[in-house]
Amino acid sequence: MRFRPRNVRSRLTLWYVLVLATLLALYAGVASLFLFLSLREDFDHNLLEDLETIEGMLAKEPNGRISLHSGHPDAAEPRIGHFIEVWSPEGSLLYRSAALQDQRLGGPPTADEGLHDAIPFTARLSNGTRVRLASGVYHVEDRRVIIRVAYSQEALWRELGEFGEVLLLGFPIALLLAGFGGYALARKALALIDSMATQTKKISAERLGDRLSIENPEDELGKLGTVFNAMLGRLQAAFDQLRRFTADASHELRTPLTAIRSVGEVALQDQRSPAEYRDVIGSMLEEVDRLTRLAESLLALSRADTGHVQLQREDIPLVQLAKEAISVVEVLAEEKRQQIEIEGEGSLIVSSDRLILRQAIVNLLDNAIKYSPAGSQILIRIEGRGDKQASLDVIDQGPGIPREHQPYVFDRFYRVDKARTREWGGAGLGLSITRWAAEAHAGHITLTSEEGHGSTFRVSLPLAKDSSARASKGGSQ
């Protein structure tokens, strides 16, 4: 079973200790290697110096052997721990230091031994002692000899061992202290996350207005808290919109249902004539029609919010869509003796879903017919905006919309005070559906209105590729 700490604080501490242990082990290895090479360099330097010194201390004996003489009568050899051998080129041993006893610094010399610069190397005696050895060719009086000088490395390895013991003793202590320090630092660094978690637990649907406290918005945790607060703000706005939407929808649904119930109850109280019953049934059907339109609008918006509406795109002239929309509302305009005119370019083509975009234009025309006075004119103006955009303006001669209400006219169920009461019909969803239709076609809708001077709703849409190409060609000509 793999060990894995449960909390981030412990995992950070563990990683910190592991990384520190790796670095300390690497440092200890490099330091030990550096110390070893430094000590061995001193050994080699002293060894080569002693090799030169010993040459001047050699003397030839009458029996043909070589002896070692010192300028100090109490010193037989230059350094304690040195091993010396003197060989003749023919392979005869002429001198061996007493410290060697019966051991040898190698076999008889080869033909080229000592002819080159002395380079120390490591060797072992027969008893296992590690030595640093160098040899050279010298002359004692008129005799050529080969001198071998070695120096025991046991002191070097002893120093390295003591150095390693110090490191091994300090290594766990350093890791233990680092672990406590790392845990304290991780705890302090993550204390803000604990605080944020505690505050987040208290936030519910009824307390979406609460926000996380942020000490430093510039660091990583502060940025995380800022993003979380922004998300809470969006959720609060969505919940508020959902509450308003639910309340408005409930109100809109309750009103026609209450009207149907009231009309039915009144009709059942007394015996009435067939004509009166027909009037009652007609009133009830009007309310049912209102409910049907409201349900269809709510269903369209619900599908739009969930992204379940699949656009069936086709290239359609924008003028043709406007004419089709006029044919739908023409009867309503005739009742108020209103005229709907179209002006603009007939060559502008958009790639759109015919039904959805036509319904958006119908909503704008229905809105213009309701709030324009009888006998007035409603204008649809279609224009190109460069090579890639087209606009469709619906201009009415209504009372206009006050400036303070203009940012909210596309909100669901929003009405501008007295101008949008139930006596005019509608549920306040038409402009919301129109905005969604424009955005679904990668366009947008804007409002320009001045109180007492009518309103202009502009739907901007991207042109189809064929229409863009023709517009570019026409502009180049």
Rosetta blueprint (number, residue, H / E / L):
1 M L
2 R L
3 F L
4 R L
5 P L
6 R L
7 N L
8 V H
9 R H
10 S H
11 R H
12 L H
13 T H
14 L H
15 W H
16 Y H
17 V H
18 L H
19 V H
20 L H
21 A H
22 T H
23 L H
24 L H
25 A H
26 L H
27 Y H
28 A H
29 G H
30 V H
31 A H
32 S H
33 L H
34 F H
35 L H
36 F H
37 L H
38 S H
39 L H
40 R H
41 E H
42 D H
43 F H
44 D H
45 H H
46 N H
47 L H
48 L H
49 E H
50 D H
51 L H
52 E H
53 T H
54 I H
55 E H
56 G L
57 M L
58 L E
59 A E
60 K E
61 E L
62 P L
63 N L
64 G L
65 R L
66 I E
67 S E
68 L E
69 H L
70 S L
71 G L
72 H L
73 P L
74 D L
75 A L
76 A L
77 E L
78 P L
79 R L
80 I L
81 G L
82 H E
83 F E
84 I E
85 E E
86 V E
87 W E
88 S L
89 P L
90 E L
91 G L
92 S L
93 L E
94 L E
95 Y E
96 R E
97 S L
98 A H
99 A H
100 L H
101 Q L
102 D L
103 Q L
104 R L
105 L L
106 G L
107 G L
108 P L
109 P L
110 T L
111 A L
112 D L
113 E L
114 G L
115 L L
116 H L
117 D L
118 A L
119 I L
120 P L
121 F E
122 T E
123 A E
124 R E
125 L L
126 S L
127 N L
128 G L
129 T L
130 R E
131 V E
132 R E
133 L E
134 A E
135 S E
136 G E
137 V E
138 Y E
139 H E
140 V E
141 E L
142 D L
143 R E
144 R E
145 V E
146 I E
147 I E
148 R E
149 V E
150 A E
151 Y E
152 S E
153 Q L
154 E H
155 A H
156 L H
157 W H
158 R H
159 E H
160 L H
161 G H
162 E H
163 F H
164 G H
165 E H
166 V H
167 L H
168 L H
169 L H
170 G H
171 F H
172 P H
173 I H
174 A H
175 L H
176 L H
177 L H
178 A H
179 G H
180 F H
181 G H
182 G H
183 Y H
184 A H
185 L H
186 A H
187 R H
188 K H
189 A H
190 L H
191 A H
192 L H
193 I H
194 D H
195 S H
196 M H
197 A H
198 T H
199 Q H
200 T H
201 K H
202 K L
203 I L
204 S L
205 A H
206 E H
207 R H
208 L L
209 G L
210 D L
211 R L
212 L L
213 S L
214 I L
215 E L
216 N L
217 P L
218 E L
219 D L
220 E H
221 L H
222 G H
223 K H
224 L H
225 G H
226 T H
227 V H
228 F H
229 N H
230 A H
231 M H
232 L H
233 G H
234 R H
235 L H
236 Q H
237 A H
238 A H
239 F H
240 D H
241 Q H
242 L H
243 R H
244 R H
245 F H
246 T H
247 A H
248 D H
249 A H
250 S H
251 H H
252 E H
253 L H
254 R H
255 T H
256 P H
257 L H
258 T H
259 A H
260 I H
261 R H
262 S H
263 V H
264 G H
265 E H
266 V H
267 A H
268 L H
269 Q H
270 D L
271 Q L
272 R L
273 S L
274 P H
275 A H
276 E H
277 Y H
278 R H
279 D H
280 V H
281 I H
282 G H
283 S H
284 M H
285 L H
286 E H
287 E H
288 V H
289 D H
290 R H
291 L H
292 T H
293 R H
294 L H
295 A H
296 E H
297 S H
298 L H
299 L H
300 A H
301 L H
302 S H
303 R H
304 A H
305 D H
306 T H
307 G L
308 H L
309 V L
310 Q L
311 L L
312 Q L
313 R E
314 E E
315 D E
316 I E
317 P E
318 L H
319 V H
320 Q H
321 L H
322 A H
323 K H
324 E H
325 A H
326 I H
327 S H
328 V H
329 V H
330 E H
331 V H
332 L H
333 A H
334 E H
335 E H
336 K L
337 R L
338 Q L
339 Q E
340 I E
341 E E
342 I E
343 E E
344 G E
345 E L
346 G L
347 S L
348 L L
349 I E
350 V E
351 S E
352 S E
353 D E
354 R H
355 L H
356 I H
357 L H
358 R H
359 Q H
360 A H
361 I H
362 V H
363 N H
364 L H
365 L H
366 D H
367 N H
368 A H
369 I H
370 K H
371 Y H
372 S L
373 P L
374 A L
375 G L
376 S L
377 Q E
378 I E
379 L E
380 I E
381 R E
382 I E
383 E E
384 G E
385 R E
386 G L
387 D L
388 K L
389 Q E
390 A E
391 S E
392 L E
393 D E
394 V E
395 I E
396 D L
397 Q L
398 G L
399 P L
400 G L
401 I L
402 P L
403 R H
404 E H
405 H H
406 Q H
407 P H
408 Y H
409 V L
410 F L
411 D L
412 R L
413 F L
414 Y L
415 R L
416 V L
417 D H
418 K H
419 A H
420 R H
421 T L
422 R H
423 E H
424 W H
425 G L
426 G L
427 A L
428 G L
429 L L
430 G H
431 L H
432 S H
433 I H
434 T H
435 R H
436 W H
437 A H
438 A H
439 E H
440 A H
441 H L
442 A L
443 G L
444 H E
445 I E
446 T E
447 L E
448 T E
449 S E
450 E L
451 E L
452 G L
453 H L
454 G L
455 S E
456 T E
457 F E
458 R E
459 V E
460 S E
461 L E
462 P E
463 L E
464 A L
465 K H
466 D H
467 S H
468 S H
469 A H
470 R H
471 A H
472 S H
473 K H
474 G H
475 G H
476 S H
477 Q L
